[in-house]
Amino acid sequence: MAYIIMFLIIILDQIIKNIILNNFYFGQSLAVINNIFHITYVQNTGAAFGILKNHSLFFIIITIVIISAIIFMLHKSFKGNIYLNIYFGLILGGAMGNLIDRIRLGYVVDYLDFRIWPVFNLADSFIVIGSIFIMFYMFFSGAEL
């Protein structure tokens, strides 16, 4: 289940990012809801919120290590747990989508701009959502990773 979710997210993520790359120039912004939500093309060479800019190799290595650890955990510990398979699938899909950008472009394509938060992308959203679900799962089930 995790791998199906992962592949669907990667496909959706890369389609949207290619639409942005082919139709926007760097820094271009399109108001969807003026001053509330814009599509803004940003190149992120750092981590979340642009911290540690220009450390792409570091983030590529860290992402590969994290993806490998999640895959190992899925095969060793969480094979039969549908919830953790779904949640880790969300994280894997988002991480792989951004990893593809870093390897292919040298930066991550960000475009969701709510004007009160740094610009981010769909892959980032899936990583955050999956992580939150895992935390809730662990808290309410008493499970440990």
Secondary structure by P-SEA (a helix, b strand, c coil): caaaaaaaaaaaaaaaaaaaaacccccbbbbcccccccbbbbbbccccccccccaaaaaaaaaaaaaaaaaaaaaccccccaaaaaaaaaaaaaaaaaaaaaaaccbbbbcccccccccccaaaaaaaaaaaaaaaaaaaacccc
